[in-house]
Every structure is written in structure tokens, then in C-alpha cells.
Amino acid sequence: MSKITYTCSKCKAAGEVDSNDYETQEEKFEEGMGTKTEYWTEIETQCDKDACGNSITITLNETEYPEGNFEETTVSSSSGADNIVIH
Ligand SMILES: [Zn+2]
């Protein structure tokens, strides 16, 4: 995964994080075409503006199925941020 941009839902300031800076957890399932792996990356950050200090949480989900085939990363859930784009 890579760069994530968003706007703070409180002050509308633009922000940017690198998903590689955050820990990714994986869950494996056995399905018809073999192993399916779900990757979950929870990004916890704060608005870049010191005066705002809004807490921002973005959870990303990526599915690998069948093995070696990565589907598009999606935003599973978020709080404190709008207009989240995965680059
Ligand atoms: Zn803000």
C-alpha cells in the first residue's frame, strides 16, 4: 500500500500519511480457490494543524485471493477524516 490523502473533518485541512508507516494485520481463510488473506491497516494520526488536533483514524482493507492476486485497497472505516483517497 502507499500514500493516503484526506481532509480533516473538523478544520478541512489537507493531510497525508504513508500506510507503510503503520502496522498491518492479516487474517487467512481457506476458500474454494485456496488461501484468501485479508490485510487490515489501522492508521491513527492527528490533524496536521496544531491548533486543531483532531484525532483521525482510517482503517484500510486489502484482499489477496487467490494467492498472489491483490484486489484494490479500500477504506473499511474512518473517523475524523473526509475525502480519503488511496494513491
Ligand atoms: Zn483539523
PDB file of the backbone (N, CA, C, O) and the ligand in Angstrom, with CONECT records:
HET     ZN  A 101       1
ATOM      1  N   MET A   1       0.842  -1.194   0.000  1.00  0.00           N
ATOM      2  CA  MET A   1       0.000   0.000   0.000  1.00  0.00           C
ATOM      3  C   MET A   1       0.876   1.242   0.000  1.00  0.00           C
ATOM      4  O   MET A   1       2.103   1.141   0.019  1.00  0.00           O
ATOM      5  N   SER A   2       0.251   2.408  -0.021  1.00  0.00           N
ATOM      6  CA  SER A   2       1.089   3.600  -0.185  1.00  0.00           C
ATOM      7  C   SER A   2       0.506   4.842   0.449  1.00  0.00           C
ATOM      8  O   SER A   2       0.087   4.831   1.607  1.00  0.00           O
ATOM      9  N   LYS A   3       0.486   5.913  -0.323  1.00  0.00           N
ATOM     10  CA  LYS A   3       0.124   7.210   0.214  1.00  0.00           C
ATOM     11  C   LYS A   3      -1.394   7.380   0.339  1.00  0.00           C
ATOM     12  O   LYS A   3      -2.149   7.017  -0.563  1.00  0.00           O
ATOM     13  N   ILE A   4      -1.814   7.927   1.453  1.00  0.00           N
ATOM     14  CA  ILE A   4      -3.223   8.186   1.706  1.00  0.00           C
ATOM     15  C   ILE A   4      -3.386   9.681   1.944  1.00  0.00           C
ATOM     16  O   ILE A   4      -2.687  10.262   2.774  1.00  0.00           O
ATOM     17  N   THR A   5      -4.307  10.301   1.218  1.00  0.00           N
ATOM     18  CA  THR A   5      -4.593  11.712   1.479  1.00  0.00           C
ATOM     19  C   THR A   5      -6.020  11.850   1.986  1.00  0.00           C
ATOM     20  O   THR A   5      -6.882  11.026   1.681  1.00  0.00           O
ATOM     21  N   TYR A   6      -6.255  12.887   2.753  1.00  0.00           N
ATOM     22  CA  TYR A   6      -7.569  13.101   3.349  1.00  0.00           C
ATOM     23  C   TYR A   6      -7.722  14.570   3.711  1.00  0.00           C
ATOM     24  O   TYR A   6      -6.760  15.336   3.662  1.00  0.00           O
ATOM     25  N   THR A   7      -8.927  14.949   4.070  1.00  0.00           N
ATOM     26  CA  THR A   7      -9.113  16.275   4.660  1.00  0.00           C
ATOM     27  C   THR A   7      -9.685  16.081   6.054  1.00  0.00           C
ATOM     28  O   THR A   7     -10.524  15.212   6.288  1.00  0.00           O
ATOM     29  N   CYS A   8      -9.215  16.903   6.965  1.00  0.00           N
ATOM     30  CA  CYS A   8      -9.676  16.867   8.345  1.00  0.00           C
ATOM     31  C   CYS A   8     -11.162  17.216   8.375  1.00  0.00           C
ATOM     32  O   CYS A   8     -11.577  18.201   7.764  1.00  0.00           O
ATOM     33  N   SER A   9     -11.962  16.423   9.074  1.00  0.00           N
ATOM     34  CA  SER A   9     -13.399  16.684   9.092  1.00  0.00           C
ATOM     35  C   SER A   9     -13.748  17.874   9.986  1.00  0.00           C
ATOM     36  O   SER A   9     -14.878  18.362   9.967  1.00  0.00           O
ATOM     37  N   LYS A  10     -12.777  18.335  10.764  1.00  0.00           N
ATOM     38  CA  LYS A  10     -13.031  19.451  11.687  1.00  0.00           C
ATOM     39  C   LYS A  10     -12.655  20.799  11.070  1.00  0.00           C
ATOM     40  O   LYS A  10     -13.471  21.719  11.026  1.00  0.00           O
ATOM     41  N   CYS A  11     -11.391  20.909  10.586  1.00  0.00           N
ATOM     42  CA  CYS A  11     -10.927  22.200  10.060  1.00  0.00           C
ATOM     43  C   CYS A  11     -10.712  22.195   8.555  1.00  0.00           C
ATOM     44  O   CYS A  11     -10.342  23.218   7.978  1.00  0.00           O
ATOM     45  N   LYS A  12     -10.942  21.044   7.907  1.00  0.00           N
ATOM     46  CA  LYS A  12     -10.841  20.900   6.440  1.00  0.00           C
ATOM     47  C   LYS A  12      -9.410  20.990   5.909  1.00  0.00           C
ATOM     48  O   LYS A  12      -9.215  21.096   4.698  1.00  0.00           O
ATOM     49  N   ALA A  13      -8.418  20.951   6.779  1.00  0.00           N
ATOM     50  CA  ALA A  13      -7.029  20.978   6.310  1.00  0.00           C
ATOM     51  C   ALA A  13      -6.702  19.659   5.623  1.00  0.00           C
ATOM     52  O   ALA A  13      -7.198  18.603   6.017  1.00  0.00           O
ATOM     53  N   ALA A  14      -5.867  19.727   4.597  1.00  0.00           N
ATOM     54  CA  ALA A  14      -5.449  18.520   3.897  1.00  0.00           C
ATOM     55  C   ALA A  14      -4.357  17.812   4.686  1.00  0.00           C
ATOM     56  O   ALA A  14      -3.497  18.458   5.285  1.00  0.00           O
ATOM     57  N   GLY A  15      -4.393  16.504   4.684  1.00  0.00           N
ATOM     58  CA  GLY A  15      -3.380  15.714   5.367  1.00  0.00           C
ATOM     59  C   GLY A  15      -2.940  14.559   4.509  1.00  0.00           C
ATOM     60  O   GLY A  15      -3.595  14.201   3.530  1.00  0.00           O
ATOM     61  N   GLU A  16      -1.809  13.974   4.894  1.00  0.00           N
ATOM     62  CA  GLU A  16      -1.235  12.887   4.110  1.00  0.00           C
ATOM     63  C   GLU A  16      -0.488  11.935   5.038  1.00  0.00           C
ATOM     64  O   GLU A  16       0.246  12.377   5.922  1.00  0.00           O
ATOM     65  N   VAL A  17      -0.668  10.650   4.843  1.00  0.00           N
ATOM     66  CA  VAL A  17       0.085   9.655   5.600  1.00  0.00           C
ATOM     67  C   VAL A  17       0.560   8.563   4.642  1.00  0.00           C
ATOM     68  O   VAL A  17       0.029   8.405   3.543  1.00  0.00           O
ATOM     69  N   ASP A  18       1.561   7.819   5.079  1.00  0.00           N
ATOM     70  CA  ASP A  18       2.043   6.681   4.317  1.00  0.00           C
ATOM     71  C   ASP A  18       1.608   5.429   5.060  1.00  0.00           C
ATOM     72  O   ASP A  18       1.992   5.220   6.211  1.00  0.00           O
ATOM     73  N   SER A  19       0.812   4.599   4.407  1.00  0.00           N
ATOM     74  CA  SER A  19       0.273   3.419   5.098  1.00  0.00           C
ATOM     75  C   SER A  19       1.383   2.453   5.530  1.00  0.00           C
ATOM     76  O   SER A  19       1.184   1.638   6.431  1.00  0.00           O
ATOM     77  N   ASN A  20       2.547   2.547   4.887  1.00  0.00           N
ATOM     78  CA  ASN A  20       3.656   1.660   5.260  1.00  0.00           C
ATOM     79  C   ASN A  20       4.226   1.993   6.639  1.00  0.00           C
ATOM     80  O   ASN A  20       4.959   1.195   7.223  1.00  0.00           O
ATOM     81  N   ASP A  21       3.885   3.169   7.152  1.00  0.00           N
ATOM     82  CA  ASP A  21       4.354   3.552   8.486  1.00  0.00           C
ATOM     83  C   ASP A  21       3.522   2.897   9.583  1.00  0.00           C
ATOM     84  O   ASP A  21       3.835   3.028  10.767  1.00  0.00           O
ATOM     85  N   TYR A  22       2.468   2.198   9.193  1.00  0.00           N
ATOM     86  CA  TYR A  22       1.560   1.610  10.177  1.00  0.00           C
ATOM     87  C   TYR A  22       1.540   0.096  10.065  1.00  0.00           C
ATOM     88  O   TYR A  22       1.816  -0.479   9.013  1.00  0.00           O
ATOM     89  N   GLU A  23       1.210  -0.517  11.167  1.00  0.00           N
ATOM     90  CA  GLU A  23       1.208  -1.979  11.225  1.00  0.00           C
ATOM     91  C   GLU A  23       0.028  -2.571  10.449  1.00  0.00           C
ATOM     92  O   GLU A  23      -1.086  -2.049  10.493  1.00  0.00           O
ATOM     93  N   THR A  24       0.291  -3.654   9.749  1.00  0.00           N
ATOM     94  CA  THR A  24      -0.766  -4.349   9.019  1.00  0.00           C
ATOM     95  C   THR A  24      -0.997  -5.721   9.643  1.00  0.00           C
ATOM     96  O   THR A  24      -0.052  -6.470   9.890  1.00  0.00           O
ATOM     97  N   GLN A  25      -2.251  -6.038   9.891  1.00  0.00           N
ATOM     98  CA  GLN A  25      -2.592  -7.348  10.427  1.00  0.00           C
ATOM     99  C   GLN A  25      -3.239  -8.169   9.323  1.00  0.00           C
ATOM    100  O   GLN A  25      -3.922  -7.632   8.450  1.00  0.00           O
ATOM    101  N   GLU A  26      -3.020  -9.448   9.372  1.00  0.00           N
ATOM    102  CA  GLU A  26      -3.634 -10.273   8.336  1.00  0.00           C
ATOM    103  C   GLU A  26      -4.454 -11.408   8.916  1.00  0.00           C
ATOM    104  O   GLU A  26      -4.154 -11.948   9.981  1.00  0.00           O
ATOM    105  N   GLU A  27      -5.500 -11.750   8.178  1.00  0.00           N
ATOM    106  CA  GLU A  27      -6.398 -12.847   8.547  1.00  0.00           C
ATOM    107  C   GLU A  27      -6.446 -13.780   7.351  1.00  0.00           C
ATOM    108  O   GLU A  27      -6.650 -13.340   6.220  1.00  0.00           O
ATOM    109  N   LYS A  28      -6.258 -15.063   7.600  1.00  0.00           N
ATOM    110  CA  LYS A  28      -6.269 -16.014   6.485  1.00  0.00           C
ATOM    111  C   LYS A  28      -7.492 -16.935   6.551  1.00  0.00           C
ATOM    112  O   LYS A  28      -7.916 -17.362   7.625  1.00  0.00           O
ATOM    113  N   PHE A  29      -8.042 -17.223   5.374  1.00  0.00           N
ATOM    114  CA  PHE A  29      -9.206 -18.108   5.267  1.00  0.00           C
ATOM    115  C   PHE A  29      -8.932 -19.117   4.174  1.00  0.00           C
ATOM    116  O   PHE A  29      -8.235 -18.818   3.204  1.00  0.00           O
ATOM    117  N   GLU A  30      -9.474 -20.302   4.325  1.00  0.00           N
ATOM    118  CA  GLU A  30      -9.374 -21.289   3.248  1.00  0.00           C
ATOM    119  C   GLU A  30     -10.680 -21.263   2.470  1.00  0.00           C
ATOM    120  O   GLU A  30     -11.756 -21.471   3.030  1.00  0.00           O
ATOM    121  N   GLU A  31     -10.570 -21.002   1.153  1.00  0.00           N
ATOM    122  CA  GLU A  31     -11.773 -20.958   0.328  1.00  0.00           C
ATOM    123  C   GLU A  31     -11.581 -21.809  -0.918  1.00  0.00           C
ATOM    124  O   GLU A  31     -10.557 -22.474  -1.077  1.00  0.00           O
ATOM    125  N   GLY A  32     -12.570 -21.783  -1.796  1.00  0.00           N
ATOM    126  CA  GLY A  32     -12.575 -22.641  -2.973  1.00  0.00           C
ATOM    127  C   GLY A  32     -11.312 -22.606  -3.815  1.00  0.00           C
ATOM    128  O   GLY A  32     -10.851 -23.648  -4.282  1.00  0.00           O
ATOM    129  N   MET A  33     -10.737 -21.400  -4.020  1.00  0.00           N
ATOM    130  CA  MET A  33      -9.546 -21.270  -4.856  1.00  0.00           C
ATOM    131  C   MET A  33      -8.270 -21.208  -4.025  1.00  0.00           C
ATOM    132  O   MET A  33      -7.227 -20.784  -4.524  1.00  0.00           O
ATOM    133  N   GLY A  34      -8.339 -21.621  -2.776  1.00  0.00           N
ATOM    134  CA  GLY A  34      -7.148 -21.635  -1.929  1.00  0.00           C
ATOM    135  C   GLY A  34      -7.221 -20.631  -0.800  1.00  0.00           C
ATOM    136  O   GLY A  34      -8.296 -20.320  -0.286  1.00  0.00           O
ATOM    137  N   THR A  35      -6.063 -20.133  -0.427  1.00  0.00           N
ATOM    138  CA  THR A  35      -5.997 -19.234   0.722  1.00  0.00           C
ATOM    139  C   THR A  35      -6.414 -17.825   0.349  1.00  0.00           C
ATOM    140  O   THR A  35      -5.933 -17.252  -0.629  1.00  0.00           O
ATOM    141  N   LYS A  36      -7.313 -17.282   1.142  1.00  0.00           N
ATOM    142  CA  LYS A  36      -7.726 -15.886   0.991  1.00  0.00           C
ATOM    143  C   LYS A  36      -7.163 -15.131   2.183  1.00  0.00           C
ATOM    144  O   LYS A  36      -7.353 -15.537   3.329  1.00  0.00           O
ATOM    145  N   THR A  37      -6.469 -14.031   1.913  1.00  0.00           N
ATOM    146  CA  THR A  37      -5.885 -13.259   3.008  1.00  0.00           C
ATOM    147  C   THR A  37      -6.464 -11.848   3.013  1.00  0.00           C
ATOM    148  O   THR A  37      -6.474 -11.159   1.994  1.00  0.00           O
ATOM    149  N   GLU A  38      -6.940 -11.442   4.168  1.00  0.00           N
ATOM    150  CA  GLU A  38      -7.431 -10.072   4.337  1.00  0.00           C
ATOM    151  C   GLU A  38      -6.377  -9.309   5.120  1.00  0.00           C
ATOM    152  O   GLU A  38      -5.946  -9.750   6.185  1.00  0.00           O
ATOM    153  N   TYR A  39      -5.964  -8.165   4.593  1.00  0.00           N
ATOM    154  CA  TYR A  39      -4.985  -7.311   5.275  1.00  0.00           C
ATOM    155  C   TYR A  39      -5.699  -6.081   5.823  1.00  0.00           C
ATOM    156  O   TYR A  39      -6.452  -5.411   5.117  1.00  0.00           O
ATOM    157  N   TRP A  40      -5.450  -5.807   7.070  1.00  0.00           N
ATOM    158  CA  TRP A  40      -6.078  -4.653   7.727  1.00  0.00           C
ATOM    159  C   TRP A  40      -4.986  -3.724   8.241  1.00  0.00           C
ATOM    160  O   TRP A  40      -4.108  -4.142   8.996  1.00  0.00           O
ATOM    161  N   THR A  41      -5.047  -2.461   7.826  1.00  0.00           N
ATOM    162  CA  THR A  41      -4.073  -1.480   8.302  1.00  0.00           C
ATOM    163  C   THR A  41      -4.825  -0.364   9.010  1.00  0.00           C
ATOM    164  O   THR A  41      -5.653   0.322   8.409  1.00  0.00           O
ATOM    165  N   GLU A  42      -4.530  -0.190  10.283  1.00  0.00           N
ATOM    166  CA  GLU A  42      -5.201   0.866  11.030  1.00  0.00           C
ATOM    167  C   GLU A  42      -4.270   2.055  11.189  1.00  0.00           C
ATOM    168  O   GLU A  42      -3.213   1.960  11.813  1.00  0.00           O
ATOM    169  N   ILE A  43      -4.678   3.167  10.618  1.00  0.00           N
ATOM    170  CA  ILE A  43      -3.879   4.390  10.666  1.00  0.00           C
ATOM    171  C   ILE A  43      -4.463   5.302  11.734  1.00  0.00           C
ATOM    172  O   ILE A  43      -5.638   5.667  11.692  1.00  0.00           O
ATOM    173  N   GLU A  44      -3.622   5.658  12.681  1.00  0.00           N
ATOM    174  CA  GLU A  44      -4.059   6.596  13.718  1.00  0.00           C
ATOM    175  C   GLU A  44      -3.141   7.786  13.656  1.00  0.00           C
ATOM    176  O   GLU A  44      -1.926   7.660  13.809  1.00  0.00           O
ATOM    177  N   THR A  45      -3.728   8.945  13.430  1.00  0.00           N
ATOM    178  CA  THR A  45      -2.910  10.140  13.318  1.00  0.00           C
ATOM    179  C   THR A  45      -3.698  11.330  13.855  1.00  0.00           C
ATOM    180  O   THR A  45      -4.808  11.191  14.370  1.00  0.00           O
ATOM    181  N   GLN A  46      -3.093  12.492  13.718  1.00  0.00           N
ATOM    182  CA  GLN A  46      -3.771  13.719  14.148  1.00  0.00           C
ATOM    183  C   GLN A  46      -3.701  14.718  13.024  1.00  0.00           C
ATOM    184  O   GLN A  46      -2.815  14.656  12.171  1.00  0.00           O
ATOM    185  N   CYS A  47      -4.642  15.641  13.029  1.00  0.00           N
ATOM    186  CA  CYS A  47      -4.644  16.712  12.038  1.00  0.00           C
ATOM    187  C   CYS A  47      -3.300  17.441  12.085  1.00  0.00           C
ATOM    188  O   CYS A  47      -2.735  17.662  13.156  1.00  0.00           O
ATOM    189  N   ASP A  48      -2.797  17.815  10.888  1.00  0.00           N
ATOM    190  CA  ASP A  48      -1.504  18.495  10.796  1.00  0.00           C
ATOM    191  C   ASP A  48      -1.497  19.863  11.478  1.00  0.00           C
ATOM    192  O   ASP A  48      -0.447  20.348  11.899  1.00  0.00           O
ATOM    193  N   LYS A  49      -2.655  20.470  11.580  1.00  0.00           N
ATOM    194  CA  LYS A  49      -2.712  21.797  12.200  1.00  0.00           C
ATOM    195  C   LYS A  49      -2.701  21.665  13.716  1.00  0.00           C
ATOM    196  O   LYS A  49      -3.591  21.051  14.304  1.00  0.00           O
ATOM    197  N   ASP A  50      -1.685  22.246  14.337  1.00  0.00           N
ATOM    198  CA  ASP A  50      -1.544  22.151  15.788  1.00  0.00           C
ATOM    199  C   ASP A  50      -2.772  22.679  16.519  1.00  0.00           C
ATOM    200  O   ASP A  50      -3.187  22.124  17.536  1.00  0.00           O
ATOM    201  N   ALA A  51      -3.337  23.736  16.001  1.00  0.00           N
ATOM    202  CA  ALA A  51      -4.474  24.363  16.670  1.00  0.00           C
ATOM    203  C   ALA A  51      -5.727  23.496  16.613  1.00  0.00           C
ATOM    204  O   ALA A  51      -6.660  23.691  17.392  1.00  0.00           O
ATOM    205  N   CYS A  52      -5.744  22.545  15.696  1.00  0.00           N
ATOM    206  CA  CYS A  52      -6.936  21.696  15.517  1.00  0.00           C
ATOM    207  C   CYS A  52      -6.821  20.457  16.400  1.00  0.00           C
ATOM    208  O   CYS A  52      -7.649  20.238  17.284  1.00  0.00           O
ATOM    209  N   GLY A  53      -5.801  19.658  16.159  1.00  0.00           N
ATOM    210  CA  GLY A  53      -5.549  18.483  16.995  1.00  0.00           C
ATOM    211  C   GLY A  53      -6.581  17.380  16.874  1.00  0.00           C
ATOM    212  O   GLY A  53      -6.644  16.496  17.729  1.00  0.00           O
ATOM    213  N   ASN A  54      -7.386  17.417  15.837  1.00  0.00           N
ATOM    214  CA  ASN A  54      -8.418  16.401  15.615  1.00  0.00           C
ATOM    215  C   ASN A  54      -7.790  15.011  15.467  1.00  0.00           C
ATOM    216  O   ASN A  54      -6.806  14.842  14.747  1.00  0.00           O
ATOM    217  N   SER A  55      -8.359  14.030  16.147  1.00  0.00           N
ATOM    218  CA  SER A  55      -7.881  12.653  16.014  1.00  0.00           C
ATOM    219  C   SER A  55      -8.471  12.019  14.777  1.00  0.00           C
ATOM    220  O   SER A  55      -9.672  12.121  14.525  1.00  0.00           O
ATOM    221  N   ILE A  56      -7.618  11.360  14.002  1.00  0.00           N
ATOM    222  CA  ILE A  56      -8.052  10.760  12.748  1.00  0.00           C
ATOM    223  C   ILE A  56      -7.709   9.273  12.753  1.00  0.00           C
ATOM    224  O   ILE A  56      -6.577   8.884  13.039  1.00  0.00           O
ATOM    225  N   THR A  57      -8.695   8.460  12.437  1.00  0.00           N
ATOM    226  CA  THR A  57      -8.481   7.020  12.334  1.00  0.00           C
ATOM    227  C   THR A  57      -8.990   6.549  10.976  1.00  0.00           C
ATOM    228  O   THR A  57     -10.121   6.842  10.589  1.00  0.00           O
ATOM    229  N   ILE A  58      -8.152   5.824  10.267  1.00  0.00           N
ATOM    230  CA  ILE A  58      -8.547   5.286   8.965  1.00  0.00           C
ATOM    231  C   ILE A  58      -8.149   3.811   8.921  1.00  0.00           C
ATOM    232  O   ILE A  58      -6.981   3.479   9.125  1.00  0.00           O
ATOM    233  N   THR A  59      -9.098   2.937   8.660  1.00  0.00           N
ATOM    234  CA  THR A  59      -8.787   1.511   8.548  1.00  0.00           C
ATOM    235  C   THR A  59      -8.874   1.099   7.087  1.00  0.00           C
ATOM    236  O   THR A  59      -9.900   1.290   6.435  1.00  0.00           O
ATOM    237  N   LEU A  60      -7.780   0.529   6.582  1.00  0.00           N
ATOM    238  CA  LEU A  60      -7.723   0.088   5.192  1.00  0.00           C
ATOM    239  C   LEU A  60      -7.834  -1.423   5.115  1.00  0.00           C
ATOM    240  O   LEU A  60      -7.351  -2.143   5.988  1.00  0.00           O
ATOM    241  N   ASN A  61      -8.473  -1.886   4.064  1.00  0.00           N
ATOM    242  CA  ASN A  61      -8.620  -3.328   3.845  1.00  0.00           C
ATOM    243  C   ASN A  61      -8.141  -3.679   2.446  1.00  0.00           C
ATOM    244  O   ASN A  61      -8.496  -3.026   1.464  1.00  0.00           O
ATOM    245  N   GLU A  62      -7.335  -4.717   2.379  1.00  0.00           N
ATOM    246  CA  GLU A  62      -6.881  -5.227   1.087  1.00  0.00           C
ATOM    247  C   GLU A  62      -7.082  -6.733   1.100  1.00  0.00           C
ATOM    248  O   GLU A  62      -6.779  -7.399   2.090  1.00  0.00           O
ATOM    249  N   THR A  63      -7.598  -7.268  -0.010  1.00  0.00           N
ATOM    250  CA  THR A  63      -7.853  -8.704  -0.094  1.00  0.00           C
ATOM    251  C   THR A  63      -6.904  -9.340  -1.097  1.00  0.00           C
ATOM    252  O   THR A  63      -6.731  -8.836  -2.207  1.00  0.00           O
ATOM    253  N   GLU A  64      -6.295 -10.439  -0.704  1.00  0.00           N
ATOM    254  CA  GLU A  64      -5.458 -11.226  -1.618  1.00  0.00           C
ATOM    255  C   GLU A  64      -6.164 -12.557  -1.836  1.00  0.00           C
ATOM    256  O   GLU A  64      -6.264 -13.374  -0.921  1.00  0.00           O
ATOM    257  N   TYR A  65      -6.658 -12.772  -3.069  1.00  0.00           N
ATOM    258  CA  TYR A  65      -7.378 -14.005  -3.365  1.00  0.00           C
ATOM    259  C   TYR A  65      -7.568 -14.167  -4.853  1.00  0.00           C
ATOM    260  O   TYR A  65      -8.033 -13.227  -5.498  1.00  0.00           O
ATOM    261  N   PRO A  66      -7.232 -15.315  -5.443  1.00  0.00           N
ATOM    262  CA  PRO A  66      -6.421 -16.344  -4.783  1.00  0.00           C
ATOM    263  C   PRO A  66      -5.022 -15.830  -4.514  1.00  0.00           C
ATOM    264  O   PRO A  66      -4.710 -14.685  -4.840  1.00  0.00           O
ATOM    265  N   GLU A  67      -4.192 -16.643  -3.934  1.00  0.00           N
ATOM    266  CA  GLU A  67      -2.872 -16.233  -3.510  1.00  0.00           C
ATOM    267  C   GLU A  67      -2.122 -15.508  -4.629  1.00  0.00           C
ATOM    268  O   GLU A  67      -2.057 -16.006  -5.753  1.00  0.00           O
ATOM    269  N   GLY A  68      -1.557 -14.338  -4.329  1.00  0.00           N
ATOM    270  CA  GLY A  68      -0.786 -13.591  -5.320  1.00  0.00           C
ATOM    271  C   GLY A  68      -1.604 -12.559  -6.069  1.00  0.00           C
ATOM    272  O   GLY A  68      -1.047 -11.695  -6.746  1.00  0.00           O
ATOM    273  N   ASN A  69      -2.945 -12.640  -5.953  1.00  0.00           N
ATOM    274  CA  ASN A  69      -3.813 -11.679  -6.642  1.00  0.00           C
ATOM    275  C   ASN A  69      -4.359 -10.661  -5.634  1.00  0.00           C
ATOM    276  O   ASN A  69      -5.205 -10.983  -4.800  1.00  0.00           O
ATOM    277  N   PHE A  70      -3.857  -9.428  -5.732  1.00  0.00           N
ATOM    278  CA  PHE A  70      -4.278  -8.402  -4.785  1.00  0.00           C
ATOM    279  C   PHE A  70      -5.390  -7.552  -5.382  1.00  0.00           C
ATOM    280  O   PHE A  70      -5.255  -7.002  -6.475  1.00  0.00           O
ATOM    281  N   GLU A  71      -6.476  -7.457  -4.652  1.00  0.00           N
ATOM    282  CA  GLU A  71      -7.564  -6.606  -5.102  1.00  0.00           C
ATOM    283  C   GLU A  71      -7.302  -5.185  -4.623  1.00  0.00           C
ATOM    284  O   GLU A  71      -6.434  -4.948  -3.783  1.00  0.00           O
ATOM    285  N   GLU A  72      -8.057  -4.258  -5.166  1.00  0.00           N
ATOM    286  CA  GLU A  72      -7.876  -2.853  -4.832  1.00  0.00           C
ATOM    287  C   GLU A  72      -8.076  -2.595  -3.331  1.00  0.00           C
ATOM    288  O   GLU A  72      -8.999  -3.127  -2.714  1.00  0.00           O
ATOM    289  N   THR A  73      -7.206  -1.782  -2.769  1.00  0.00           N
ATOM    290  CA  THR A  73      -7.331  -1.426  -1.356  1.00  0.00           C
ATOM    291  C   THR A  73      -8.524  -0.489  -1.170  1.00  0.00           C
ATOM    292  O   THR A  73      -8.727   0.440  -1.950  1.00  0.00           O
ATOM    293  N   THR A  74      -9.296  -0.746  -0.138  1.00  0.00           N
ATOM    294  CA  THR A  74     -10.448   0.108   0.135  1.00  0.00           C
ATOM    295  C   THR A  74     -10.393   0.647   1.564  1.00  0.00           C
ATOM    296  O   THR A  74      -9.693   0.111   2.423  1.00  0.00           O
ATOM    297  N   VAL A  75     -11.145   1.715   1.792  1.00  0.00           N
ATOM    298  CA  VAL A  75     -11.267   2.258   3.139  1.00  0.00           C
ATOM    299  C   VAL A  75     -12.390   1.501   3.826  1.00  0.00           C
ATOM    300  O   VAL A  75     -13.551   1.594   3.429  1.00  0.00           O
ATOM    301  N   SER A  76     -12.034   0.751   4.858  1.00  0.00           N
ATOM    302  CA  SER A  76     -13.015  -0.063   5.566  1.00  0.00           C
ATOM    303  C   SER A  76     -13.834   0.784   6.533  1.00  0.00           C
ATOM    304  O   SER A  76     -15.053   0.635   6.618  1.00  0.00           O
ATOM    305  N   SER A  77     -13.167   1.664   7.254  1.00  0.00           N
ATOM    306  CA  SER A  77     -13.868   2.580   8.152  1.00  0.00           C
ATOM    307  C   SER A  77     -12.950   3.755   8.452  1.00  0.00           C
ATOM    308  O   SER A  77     -11.735   3.672   8.273  1.00  0.00           O
ATOM    309  N   SER A  78     -13.545   4.848   8.909  1.00  0.00           N
ATOM    310  CA  SER A  78     -12.730   6.013   9.245  1.00  0.00           C
ATOM    311  C   SER A  78     -13.491   6.914  10.198  1.00  0.00           C
ATOM    312  O   SER A  78     -14.719   6.878  10.272  1.00  0.00           O
ATOM    313  N   SER A  79     -12.729   7.726  10.929  1.00  0.00           N
ATOM    314  CA  SER A  79     -13.356   8.767  11.736  1.00  0.00           C
ATOM    315  C   SER A  79     -12.437   9.975  11.756  1.00  0.00           C
ATOM    316  O   SER A  79     -11.216   9.828  11.807  1.00  0.00           O
ATOM    317  N   GLY A  80     -13.012  11.159  11.717  1.00  0.00           N
ATOM    318  CA  GLY A  80     -12.238  12.402  11.778  1.00  0.00           C
ATOM    319  C   GLY A  80     -11.690  12.861  10.447  1.00  0.00           C
ATOM    320  O   GLY A  80     -11.041  13.904  10.369  1.00  0.00           O
ATOM    321  N   ALA A  81     -11.945  12.086   9.380  1.00  0.00           N
ATOM    322  CA  ALA A  81     -11.400  12.463   8.072  1.00  0.00           C
ATOM    323  C   ALA A  81     -12.442  12.295   6.977  1.00  0.00           C
ATOM    324  O   ALA A  81     -13.297  11.413   7.042  1.00  0.00           O
ATOM    325  N   ASP A  82     -12.354  13.154   5.977  1.00  0.00           N
ATOM    326  CA  ASP A  82     -13.227  13.068   4.804  1.00  0.00           C
ATOM    327  C   ASP A  82     -12.356  12.978   3.554  1.00  0.00           C
ATOM    328  O   ASP A  82     -11.140  13.162   3.610  1.00  0.00           O
ATOM    329  N   ASN A  83     -13.002  12.693   2.429  1.00  0.00           N
ATOM    330  CA  ASN A  83     -12.317  12.687   1.126  1.00  0.00           C
ATOM    331  C   ASN A  83     -11.043  11.850   1.139  1.00  0.00           C
ATOM    332  O   ASN A  83     -10.004  12.285   0.641  1.00  0.00           O
ATOM    333  N   ILE A  84     -11.124  10.665   1.700  1.00  0.00           N
ATOM    334  CA  ILE A  84      -9.944   9.805   1.798  1.00  0.00           C
ATOM    335  C   ILE A  84      -9.654   9.187   0.439  1.00  0.00           C
ATOM    336  O   ILE A  84     -10.519   8.550  -0.162  1.00  0.00           O
ATOM    337  N   VAL A  85      -8.436   9.378  -0.036  1.00  0.00           N
ATOM    338  CA  VAL A  85      -8.033   8.821  -1.328  1.00  0.00           C
ATOM    339  C   VAL A  85      -6.764   7.998  -1.142  1.00  0.00           C
ATOM    340  O   VAL A  85      -5.802   8.437  -0.512  1.00  0.00           O
ATOM    341  N   ILE A  86      -6.788   6.786  -1.708  1.00  0.00           N
ATOM    342  CA  ILE A  86      -5.621   5.905  -1.670  1.00  0.00           C
ATOM    343  C   ILE A  86      -4.886   6.059  -2.990  1.00  0.00           C
ATOM    344  O   ILE A  86      -5.470   5.835  -4.050  1.00  0.00           O
ATOM    345  N   HIS A  87      -3.618   6.437  -2.944  1.00  0.00           N
ATOM    346  CA  HIS A  87      -2.857   6.697  -4.180  1.00  0.00           C
ATOM    347  C   HIS A  87      -1.970   5.528  -4.562  1.00  0.00           C
ATOM    348  O   HIS A  87      -1.269   5.589  -5.572  1.00  0.00           O
TER     349      HIS A  87
HETATM  350 ZN    ZN A 101      -8.039  19.706  11.543  1.00  0.00          ZN2+
END
